[in-house]
């Protein structure tokens, strides 16, 4: 059997074993038996338990409901797998008439990319159901080298704080937040660990975790929804500064948040103002 026939056979086999499949054009770069074998193996506990001993795998998260890992294929390409494996009956009923988290994550990533929001490209998403009940789902993304969590950025700020550096982070972050708000997306968990950056002169910023995101298909994102989403980001930034014993000028901080948001927001009238609440939190923890 030729390599091409083997790959087509593997692809057809996967199609028969999963209830739903989403794929991007990038799948052509990964369309081989090893990749599809990994997809199928993700559902088995034995495979999940063996990952810690596999030199090709790097486990990033291993909780009751989620397994996330990076796997290096034999062609040296790296891919990111996120396996949603919670299968209790209540959870299955919840997703009886909904798309799985893997499918939603794939769709949202594509919306982000179309909106020119930096995020790793989704490659594949599958879900398996029995009698309509969700058994598990997997989303696979490309791995982009030299990306760092913005948590690490705050560690750098703690060592060498610079206003210009901090303001560039705020501006870049708010630029992408406005972009996905304008596309009727609510992130739902905007914290600095869900943002990444590149160590380049522009401090290129992106987003790489959006499990809590919501797509509003029928109506536009309201000002209240934008504010609630942004408040989570504000709180996370405040926590990041406070935990590293960095001084927080609340008035300056909120002025910058409003200024940068309105720089990219068409309406130019956005105003988030919870200074007293933030001050109280800051004084309590500092």
Phi and psi in degrees as GROMACS dihedral restraints (atoms count N, CA, C in turn):
[ dihedral_restraints ]
;  ai    aj    ak    al  type     phi  dphi    fc
    3     4     5     6     1   -72.6    20    10
    4     5     6     7     1   163.5    20    10
    6     7     8     9     1   -59.7    20    10
    7     8     9    10     1   -40.3    20    10
    9    10    11    12     1   -64.0    20    10
   10    11    12    13     1   -42.7    20    10
   12    13    14    15     1   -65.1    20    10
   13    14    15    16     1   -37.7    20    10
   15    16    17    18     1   -62.9    20    10
   16    17    18    19     1   -42.3    20    10
   18    19    20    21     1   -66.7    20    10
   19    20    21    22     1   -41.5    20    10
   21    22    23    24     1   -64.6    20    10
   22    23    24    25     1   -38.4    20    10
   24    25    26    27     1   -62.9    20    10
   25    26    27    28     1   -44.5    20    10
   27    28    29    30     1   -63.1    20    10
   28    29    30    31     1   -42.5    20    10
   30    31    32    33     1   -63.2    20    10
   31    32    33    34     1   -43.1    20    10
   33    34    35    36     1   -66.2    20    10
   34    35    36    37     1   -37.4    20    10
   36    37    38    39     1   -62.3    20    10
   37    38    39    40     1   -43.7    20    10
   39    40    41    42     1   -62.2    20    10
   40    41    42    43     1   -42.4    20    10
   42    43    44    45     1   -58.9    20    10
   43    44    45    46     1   -34.2    20    10
   45    46    47    48     1   -78.2    20    10
   46    47    48    49     1   -25.8    20    10
   48    49    50    51     1   -91.2    20    10
   49    50    51    52     1   -14.0    20    10
   51    52    53    54     1  -117.8    20    10
   52    53    54    55     1   148.7    20    10
   54    55    56    57     1   -77.6    20    10
   55    56    57    58     1   -34.9    20    10
   57    58    59    60     1  -137.7    20    10
   58    59    60    61     1   138.3    20    10
   60    61    62    63     1  -135.9    20    10
   61    62    63    64     1   130.8    20    10
   63    64    65    66     1  -122.5    20    10
   64    65    66    67     1   138.3    20    10
   66    67    68    69     1  -145.2    20    10
   67    68    69    70     1   152.1    20    10
   69    70    71    72     1  -103.0    20    10
   70    71    72    73     1   167.4    20    10
   72    73    74    75     1   -57.9    20    10
   73    74    75    76     1   -23.0    20    10
   75    76    77    78     1   -66.2    20    10
   76    77    78    79     1   -13.0    20    10
   78    79    80    81     1   -61.0    20    10
   79    80    81    82     1   -25.4    20    10
   81    82    83    84     1   -59.1    20    10
   82    83    84    85     1   -28.0    20    10
   84    85    86    87     1   -76.4    20    10
   85    86    87    88     1   -15.6    20    10
   87    88    89    90     1  -122.2    20    10
   88    89    90    91     1     9.5    20    10
   90    91    92    93     1   -77.4    20    10
   91    92    93    94     1    75.7    20    10
   93    94    95    96     1  -146.8    20    10
   94    95    96    97     1   167.9    20    10
   96    97    98    99     1   -60.9    20    10
   97    98    99   100     1   -36.1    20    10
   99   100   101   102     1   -61.7    20    10
  100   101   102   103     1   -43.5    20    10
  102   103   104   105     1   -63.2    20    10
  103   104   105   106     1   -47.7    20    10
  105   106   107   108     1   -67.7    20    10
  106   107   108   109     1   -33.0    20    10
  108   109   110   111     1   -63.7    20    10
  109   110   111   112     1   -39.8    20    10
  111   112   113   114     1   -62.7    20    10
  112   113   114   115     1   -43.3    20    10
  114   115   116   117     1   -57.4    20    10
  115   116   117   118     1   -45.0    20    10
  117   118   119   120     1   -69.7    20    10
  118   119   120   121     1   -38.3    20    10
  120   121   122   123     1   -68.9    20    10
  121   122   123   124     1   -23.7    20    10
  123   124   125   126     1   -56.6    20    10
  124   125   126   127     1   -24.4    20    10
  126   127   128   129     1   -78.3    20    10
  127   128   129   130     1   -15.2    20    10
  129   130   131   132     1   -95.0    20    10
  130   131   132   133     1   133.4    20    10
  132   133   134   135     1   -60.5    20    10
  133   134   135   136     1   -36.7    20    10
  135   136   137   138     1   -60.7    20    10
  136   137   138   139     1   -41.9    20    10
  138   139   140   141     1   -66.9    20    10
  139   140   141   142     1   -44.1    20    10
  141   142   143   144     1   -61.2    20    10
  142   143   144   145     1   -40.9    20    10
  144   145   146   147     1   -71.1    20    10
  145   146   147   148     1   -28.0    20    10
  147   148   149   150     1   -81.0    20    10
  148   149   150   151     1   -12.3    20    10
  150   151   152   153     1   -60.4    20    10
  151   152   153   154     1   -36.2    20    10
  153   154   155   156     1   -62.6    20    10
  154   155   156   157     1   -21.2    20    10
  156   157   158   159     1  -101.2    20    10
  157   158   159   160     1     1.3    20    10
  159   160   161   162     1   -93.2    20    10
  160   161   162   163     1   119.0    20    10
  162   163   164   165     1   -68.5    20    10
  163   164   165   166     1   -16.2    20    10
  165   166   167   168     1   -86.3    20    10
  166   167   168   169     1    -8.6    20    10
  168   169   170   171     1  -114.6    20    10
  169   170   171   172     1   143.4    20    10
  171   172   173   174     1  -124.9    20    10
  172   173   174   175     1   111.3    20    10
  174   175   176   177     1   -80.9    20    10
  175   176   177   178     1   128.0    20    10
  177   178   179   180     1  -102.7    20    10
  178   179   180   181     1   -30.8    20    10
  180   181   182   183     1  -153.4    20    10
  181   182   183   184     1   137.5    20    10
  183   184   185   186     1  -145.2    20    10
  184   185   186   187     1    86.4    20    10
  186   187   188   189     1  -114.0    20    10
  187   188   189   190     1  -179.1    20    10
  189   190   191   192     1   -60.9    20    10
  190   191   192   193     1   -34.9    20    10
  192   193   194   195     1  -104.6    20    10
  193   194   195   196     1   -17.6    20    10
  195   196   197   198     1  -139.5    20    10
  196   197   198   199     1   138.0    20    10
  198   199   200   201     1  -124.4    20    10
  199   200   201   202     1   122.7    20    10
  201   202   203   204     1  -125.0    20    10
  202   203   204   205     1   131.1    20    10
  204   205   206   207     1  -153.5    20    10
  205   206   207   208     1   156.3    20    10
  207   208   209   210     1  -104.0    20    10
  208   209   210   211     1   134.8    20    10
  210   211   212   213     1  -125.7    20    10
  211   212   213   214     1   132.1    20    10
  213   214   215   216     1   -96.0    20    10
  214   215   216   217     1   114.6    20    10
  216   217   218   219     1   -73.1    20    10
  217   218   219   220     1   168.3    20    10
  219   220   221   222     1   -68.6    20    10
  220   221   222   223     1   -16.2    20    10
  222   223   224   225     1   -89.9    20    10
  223   224   225   226     1    12.0    20    10
  225   226   227   228     1    73.6    20    10
  226   227   228   229     1     4.1    20    10
  228   229   230   231     1   -76.8    20    10
  229   230   231   232     1   139.8    20    10
  231   232   233   234     1  -107.0    20    10
  232   233   234   235     1   139.4    20    10
  234   235   236   237     1  -132.1    20    10
  235   236   237   238     1   150.7    20    10
  237   238   239   240     1  -105.8    20    10
  238   239   240   241     1   123.0    20    10
  240   241   242   243     1  -107.0    20    10
  241   242   243   244     1   135.0    20    10
  243   244   245   246     1  -127.2    20    10
  244   245   246   247     1   114.8    20    10
  246   247   248   249     1  -105.2    20    10
  247   248   249   250     1   121.3    20    10
  249   250   251   252     1   -97.6    20    10
  250   251   252   253     1   110.8    20    10
  252   253   254   255     1  -121.5    20    10
  253   254   255   256     1    10.5    20    10
  255   256   257   258     1   -70.5    20    10
  256   257   258   259     1   125.4    20    10
  258   259   260   261     1  -131.1    20    10
  259   260   261   262     1    19.4    20    10
  261   262   263   264     1   -66.2    20    10
  262   263   264   265     1   157.2    20    10
  264   265   266   267     1   -61.9    20    10
  265   266   267   268     1   -38.5    20    10
  267   268   269   270     1   -61.3    20    10
  268   269   270   271     1   -41.6    20    10
  270   271   272   273     1   -66.1    20    10
  271   272   273   274     1   -41.8    20    10
  273   274   275   276     1   -63.4    20    10
  274   275   276   277     1   -40.4    20    10
  276   277   278   279     1   -64.2    20    10
  277   278   279   280     1   -37.9    20    10
  279   280   281   282     1   -60.3    20    10
  280   281   282   283     1   -36.0    20    10
  282   283   284   285     1  -101.8    20    10
  283   284   285   286     1    16.3    20    10
  285   286   287   288     1   -61.4    20    10
  286   287   288   289     1   -42.2    20    10
  288   289   290   291     1  -112.5    20    10
  289   290   291   292     1    15.1    20    10
  291   292   293   294     1  -118.2    20    10
  292   293   294   295     1   157.1    20    10
  294   295   296   297     1   -73.9    20    10
  295   296   297   298     1   153.5    20    10
  297   298   299   300     1   -68.3    20    10
  298   299   300   301     1   166.2    20    10
  300   301   302   303     1   -64.4    20    10
  301   302   303   304     1   -34.2    20    10
  303   304   305   306     1   -64.4    20    10
  304   305   306   307     1   -44.6    20    10
  306   307   308   309     1   -65.2    20    10
  307   308   309   310     1   -41.6    20    10
  309   310   311   312     1   -65.3    20    10
  310   311   312   313     1   -41.5    20    10
  312   313   314   315     1   -60.3    20    10
  313   314   315   316     1   -40.6    20    10
  315   316   317   318     1   -62.9    20    10
  316   317   318   319     1   -47.7    20    10
  318   319   320   321     1   -62.6    20    10
  319   320   321   322     1   -43.7    20    10
  321   322   323   324     1   -66.0    20    10
  322   323   324   325     1   -39.9    20    10
  324   325   326   327     1   -60.1    20    10
  325   326   327   328     1   -39.5    20    10
  327   328   329   330     1   -66.6    20    10
  328   329   330   331     1   -37.2    20    10
  330   331   332   333     1   -65.7    20    10
  331   332   333   334     1   -43.3    20    10
  333   334   335   336     1   -56.3    20    10
  334   335   336   337     1   -47.8    20    10
  336   337   338   339     1   -65.0    20    10
  337   338   339   340     1   -39.5    20    10
  339   340   341   342     1   -65.4    20    10
  340   341   342   343     1   -28.1    20    10
  342   343   344   345     1   -86.7    20    10
  343   344   345   346     1     4.4    20    10
  345   346   347   348     1    63.3    20    10
  346   347   348   349     1    35.0    20    10
  348   349   350   351     1   -94.7    20    10
  349   350   351   352     1   127.2    20    10
  351   352   353   354     1   -65.7    20    10
  352   353   354   355     1   124.0    20    10
  354   355   356   357     1  -160.6    20    10
  355   356   357   358     1   148.4    20    10
  357   358   359   360     1   -58.5    20    10
  358   359   360   361     1   139.8    20    10
  360   361   362   363     1   -69.5    20    10
  361   362   363   364     1   129.1    20    10
  363   364   365   366     1   -73.7    20    10
  364   365   366   367     1   141.2    20    10
  366   367   368   369     1  -107.8    20    10
  367   368   369   370     1   -45.0    20    10
  369   370   371   372     1  -155.7    20    10
  370   371   372   373     1   147.3    20    10
  372   373   374   375     1  -143.5    20    10
  373   374   375   376     1   135.1    20    10
  375   376   377   378     1  -135.3    20    10
  376   377   378   379     1   153.8    20    10
  378   379   380   381     1  -140.5    20    10
  379   380   381   382     1   150.6    20    10
  381   382   383   384     1  -123.4    20    10
  382   383   384   385     1   129.0    20    10
  384   385   386   387     1  -127.5    20    10
  385   386   387   388     1   155.4    20    10
  387   388   389   390     1  -132.7    20    10
  388   389   390   391     1   119.3    20    10
  390   391   392   393     1    55.0    20    10
  391   392   393   394     1    35.3    20    10
  393   394   395   396     1    86.9    20    10
  394   395   396   397     1   -13.2    20    10
  396   397   398   399     1   -86.7    20    10
  397   398   399   400     1   130.0    20    10
  399   400   401   402     1   -71.0    20    10
  400   401   402   403     1   127.2    20    10
  402   403   404   405     1   -96.4    20    10
  403   404   405   406     1   -46.4    20    10
  405   406   407   408     1  -170.5    20    10
  406   407   408   409     1   163.8    20    10
  408   409   410   411     1  -145.8    20    10
  409   410   411   412     1   154.4    20    10
  411   412   413   414     1  -137.4    20    10
  412   413   414   415     1   136.2    20    10
  414   415   416   417     1  -120.2    20    10
  415   416   417   418     1   140.3    20    10
  417   418   419   420     1  -122.8    20    10
  418   419   420   421     1   127.7    20    10
  420   421   422   423     1  -120.5    20    10
  421   422   423   424     1   159.2    20    10
  423   424   425   426     1   -68.4    20    10
  424   425   426   427     1   157.3    20    10
  426   427   428   429     1  -106.0    20    10
  427   428   429   430     1   121.8    20    10
  429   430   431   432     1  -101.4    20    10
  430   431   432   433     1   125.3    20    10
  432   433   434   435     1   -73.0    20    10
  433   434   435   436     1   156.3    20    10
  435   436   437   438     1    62.3    20    10
  436   437   438   439     1    38.7    20    10
  438   439   440   441     1  -107.4    20    10
  439   440   441   442     1   141.1    20    10
  441   442   443   444     1  -130.8    20    10
  442   443   444   445     1   140.9    20    10
  444   445   446   447     1   -61.9    20    10
  445   446   447   448     1   143.7    20    10
  447   448   449   450     1   -67.5    20    10
  448   449   450   451     1   -11.6    20    10
  450   451   452   453     1   -58.4    20    10
  451   452   453   454     1   -41.8    20    10
  453   454   455   456     1   -67.4    20    10
  454   455   456   457     1   -33.5    20    10
  456   457   458   459     1   -59.8    20    10
  457   458   459   460     1   -40.2    20    10
  459   460   461   462     1   -70.4    20    10
  460   461   462   463     1   -29.0    20    10
  462   463   464   465     1   -64.7    20    10
  463   464   465   466     1   -38.0    20    10
  465   466   467   468     1   -66.9    20    10
  466   467   468   469     1   -38.9    20    10
  468   469   470   471     1   -62.3    20    10
  469   470   471   472     1   -36.5    20    10
  471   472   473   474     1   -64.5    20    10
  472   473   474   475     1   -31.2    20    10
  474   475   476   477     1   -82.0    20    10
  475   476   477   478     1   -41.7    20    10
  477   478   479   480     1  -141.9    20    10
  478   479   480   481     1    80.8    20    10
  480   481   482   483     1   -73.3    20    10
  481   482   483   484     1   133.9    20    10
  483   484   485   486     1  -139.5    20    10
  484   485   486   487     1   130.2    20    10
  486   487   488   489     1   -56.9    20    10
  487   488   489   490     1   -43.1    20    10
  489   490   491   492     1   -61.5    20    10
  490   491   492   493     1   -40.8    20    10
  492   493   494   495     1   -65.6    20    10
  493   494   495   496     1   -44.8    20    10
  495   496   497   498     1   -65.7    20    10
  496   497   498   499     1   -41.9    20    10
  498   499   500   501     1   -66.3    20    10
  499   500   501   502     1   -35.2    20    10
  501   502   503   504     1   -65.1    20    10
  502   503   504   505     1   -40.5    20    10
  504   505   506   507     1   -61.1    20    10
  505   506   507   508     1   -47.0    20    10
  507   508   509   510     1   -60.9    20    10
  508   509   510   511     1   -46.2    20    10
  510   511   512   513     1   -62.3    20    10
  511   512   513   514     1   -47.0    20    10
  513   514   515   516     1   -64.0    20    10
  514   515   516   517     1   -40.4    20    10
  516   517   518   519     1   -65.5    20    10
  517   518   519   520     1   -45.5    20    10
  519   520   521   522     1   -69.2    20    10
  520   521   522   523     1   -28.7    20    10
  522   523   524   525     1   -62.0    20    10
  523   524   525   526     1   -46.2    20    10
  525   526   527   528     1   -74.5    20    10
  526   527   528   529     1   -30.4    20    10
  528   529   530   531     1   -64.1    20    10
  529   530   531   532     1   -45.2    20    10
  531   532   533   534     1   -61.5    20    10
  532   533   534   535     1   -40.4    20    10
  534   535   536   537     1   -58.6    20    10
  535   536   537   538     1   -48.1    20    10
  537   538   539   540     1   -79.2    20    10
  538   539   540   541     1   -25.7    20    10
  540   541   542   543     1   -62.9    20    10
  541   542   543   544     1   -39.6    20    10
  543   544   545   546     1   -67.5    20    10
  544   545   546   547     1   -20.5    20    10
  546   547   548   549     1   -94.1    20    10
  547   548   549   550     1    16.7    20    10
  549   550   551   552     1    63.0    20    10
  550   551   552   553     1    35.2    20    10
  552   553   554   555     1  -108.2    20    10
  553   554   555   556     1   133.5    20    10
  555   556   557   558     1  -112.0    20    10
  556   557   558   559     1   121.9    20    10
  558   559   560   561     1   -69.8    20    10
  559   560   561   562     1   -49.4    20    10
  561   562   563   564     1    90.6    20    10
  562   563   564   565     1   -18.3    20    10
  564   565   566   567     1  -150.2    20    10
  565   566   567   568     1    57.3    20    10
  567   568   569   570     1   -79.3    20    10
  568   569   570   571     1    92.0    20    10
  570   571   572   573     1  -128.7    20    10
  571   572   573   574     1   161.2    20    10
  573   574   575   576     1   -63.6    20    10
  574   575   576   577     1   -27.0    20    10
  576   577   578   579     1   -70.9    20    10
  577   578   579   580     1   -17.3    20    10
  579   580   581   582     1   -92.7    20    10
  580   581   582   583     1     2.8    20    10
  582   583   584   585     1  -111.2    20    10
  583   584   585   586     1   150.3    20    10
  585   586   587   588     1  -127.0    20    10
  586   587   588   589     1   166.3    20    10
  588   589   590   591     1  -144.2    20    10
  589   590   591   592     1   160.2    20    10
  591   592   593   594     1  -107.6    20    10
  592   593   594   595     1   145.2    20    10
  594   595   596   597     1   -84.9    20    10
  595   596   597   598     1    63.5    20    10
  597   598   599   600     1  -117.6    20    10
  598   599   600   601     1   177.0    20    10
  600   601   602   603     1   -67.2    20    10
  601   602   603   604     1   -23.4    20    10
  603   604   605   606     1   -92.1    20    10
  604   605   606   607     1    -4.6    20    10
  606   607   608   609     1    50.4    20    10
  607   608   609   610     1    52.7    20    10
  609   610   611   612     1   -52.7    20    10
  610   611   612   613     1   127.8    20    10
  612   613   614   615     1  -119.1    20    10
  613   614   615   616     1   145.3    20    10
  615   616   617   618     1  -149.0    20    10
  616   617   618   619     1  -173.7    20    10
  618   619   620   621     1  -131.4    20    10
  619   620   621   622     1   139.8    20    10
  621   622   623   624     1  -138.8    20    10
  622   623   624   625     1    11.1    20    10
  624   625   626   627     1  -146.0    20    10
  625   626   627   628     1   117.4    20    10
  627   628   629   630     1  -141.9    20    10
  628   629   630   631     1    42.1    20    10
  630   631   632   633     1   -61.6    20    10
  631   632   633   634     1   -29.5    20    10
  633   634   635   636     1   -92.4    20    10
  634   635   636   637     1     8.5    20    10
  636   637   638   639     1   -72.0    20    10
  637   638   639   640     1   151.9    20    10
  639   640   641   642     1  -127.1    20    10
  640   641   642   643     1   133.8    20    10
  642   643   644   645     1  -100.0    20    10
  643   644   645   646     1   123.9    20    10
  645   646   647   648     1   -96.4    20    10
  646   647   648   649     1   103.1    20    10
  648   649   650   651     1   -81.1    20    10
  649   650   651   652     1   -30.8    20    10
  651   652   653   654     1   -97.5    20    10
  652   653   654   655     1   -35.8    20    10
  654   655   656   657     1  -127.0    20    10
  655   656   657   658     1   159.2    20    10
  657   658   659   660     1   -76.1    20    10
  658   659   660   661     1   156.9    20    10
  660   661   662   663     1   -66.6    20    10
  661   662   663   664     1   127.1    20    10
  663   664   665   666     1   -82.5    20    10
  664   665   666   667     1   163.7    20    10
  666   667   668   669     1   -60.5    20    10
  667   668   669   670     1   -39.0    20    10
  669   670   671   672     1   -63.4    20    10
  670   671   672   673     1   -42.5    20    10
  672   673   674   675     1   -65.5    20    10
  673   674   675   676     1   -39.6    20    10
  675   676   677   678     1   -61.4    20    10
  676   677   678   679     1   -43.6    20    10
  678   679   680   681     1   -65.8    20    10
  679   680   681   682     1   -44.3    20    10
  681   682   683   684     1   -61.6    20    10
  682   683   684   685     1   -43.5    20    10
  684   685   686   687     1   -62.9    20    10
  685   686   687   688     1   -43.8    20    10
  687   688   689   690     1   -70.7    20    10
  688   689   690   691     1   -30.4    20    10
  690   691   692   693     1   -59.7    20    10
  691   692   693   694     1   -35.3    20    10
  693   694   695   696     1   -65.1    20    10
  694   695   696   697     1   -40.1    20    10
  696   697   698   699     1   -65.0    20    10
  697   698   699   700     1   -45.3    20    10
  699   700   701   702     1   -58.7    20    10
  700   701   702   703     1   -46.1    20    10
  702   703   704   705     1   -62.9    20    10
  703   704   705   706     1   -39.3    20    10
  705   706   707   708     1   -67.1    20    10
  706   707   708   709     1   -40.6    20    10
  708   709   710   711     1   -64.1    20    10
  709   710   711   712     1   -44.0    20    10
  711   712   713   714     1   -59.2    20    10
  712   713   714   715     1   -45.1    20    10
  714   715   716   717     1   -61.0    20    10
  715   716   717   718     1   -42.4    20    10
  717   718   719   720     1   -61.3    20    10
  718   719   720   721     1   -38.0    20    10
  720   721   722   723     1   -72.4    20    10
  721   722   723   724     1   -45.5    20    10
  723   724   725   726     1   -64.2    20    10
  724   725   726   727     1   -43.8    20    10
  726   727   728   729     1   -62.6    20    10
  727   728   729   730     1   -23.8    20    10
  729   730   731   732     1  -103.7    20    10
  730   731   732   733     1    15.6    20    10
  732   733   734   735     1    57.9    20    10
  733   734   735   736     1    35.3    20    10
  735   736   737   738     1   -94.8    20    10
  736   737   738   739     1   136.9    20    10
  738   739   740   741     1   -67.8    20    10
  739   740   741   742     1   143.5    20    10
  741   742   743   744     1  -122.4    20    10
  742   743   744   745     1   112.1    20    10
  744   745   746   747     1   -89.4    20    10
  745   746   747   748     1    99.4    20    10
  747   748   749   750     1   -62.5    20    10
  748   749   750   751     1   -42.4    20    10
  750   751   752   753     1   -62.3    20    10
  751   752   753   754     1   -47.2    20    10
  753   754   755   756     1   -59.8    20    10
  754   755   756   757     1   -43.3    20    10
  756   757   758   759     1   -60.8    20    10
  757   758   759   760     1   -50.0    20    10
  759   760   761   762     1   -68.0    20    10
  760   761   762   763     1   -34.2    20    10
  762   763   764   765     1   -60.8    20    10
  763   764   765   766     1   -41.4    20    10
  765   766   767   768     1   -69.2    20    10
  766   767   768   769     1   -40.1    20    10
  768   769   770   771     1   -58.5    20    10
  769   770   771   772     1   -50.5    20    10
  771   772   773   774     1   -66.0    20    10
  772   773   774   775     1   -40.2    20    10
  774   775   776   777     1   -63.8    20    10
  775   776   777   778     1   -48.6    20    10
  777   778   779   780     1   -70.7    20    10
  778   779   780   781     1   -36.9    20    10
  780   781   782   783     1   -62.1    20    10
  781   782   783   784     1   -45.4    20    10
  783   784   785   786     1   -73.0    20    10
  784   785   786   787     1   -18.1    20    10
  786   787   788   789     1   -62.0    20    10
  787   788   789   790     1   -31.8    20    10
  789   790   791   792     1  -109.7    20    10
  790   791   792   793     1   -12.0    20    10
  792   793   794   795     1   -87.8    20    10
  793   794   795   796     1   125.3    20    10
  795   796   797   798     1   -59.8    20    10
  796   797   798   799     1   -39.6    20    10
  798   799   800   801     1   -68.3    20    10
  799   800   801   802     1   -26.7    20    10
  801   802   803   804     1    61.1    20    10
  802   803   804   805     1    20.0    20    10
  804   805   806   807     1  -125.2    20    10
  805   806   807   808     1    19.4    20    10
  807   808   809   810     1   -78.4    20    10
  808   809   810   811     1   136.8    20    10
  810   811   812   813     1  -147.8    20    10
  811   812   813   814     1   112.3    20    10
  813   814   815   816     1  -103.0    20    10
  814   815   816   817     1   127.2    20    10
  816   817   818   819     1  -144.8    20    10
  817   818   819   820     1    90.0    20    10
  819   820   821   822     1  -127.3    20    10
  820   821   822   823     1    44.5    20    10
  822   823   824   825     1   -62.6    20    10
  823   824   825   826     1   -40.2    20    10
  825   826   827   828     1   -65.0    20    10
  826   827   828   829     1   -41.7    20    10
  828   829   830   831     1   -63.8    20    10
  829   830   831   832     1   -42.1    20    10
  831   832   833   834     1   -67.2    20    10
  832   833   834   835     1   -40.8    20    10
  834   835   836   837     1   -58.9    20    10
  835   836   837   838     1   -45.0    20    10
  837   838   839   840     1   -60.9    20    10
  838   839   840   841     1   -44.0    20    10
  840   841   842   843     1   -64.9    20    10
  841   842   843   844     1   -41.7    20    10
  843   844   845   846     1   -64.8    20    10
  844   845   846   847     1   -44.8    20    10
  846   847   848   849     1   -67.8    20    10
  847   848   849   850     1   -30.5    20    10
  849   850   851   852     1   -72.0    20    10
  850   851   852   853     1   -33.5    20    10
  852   853   854   855     1  -100.6    20    10
  853   854   855   856     1   -12.1    20    10
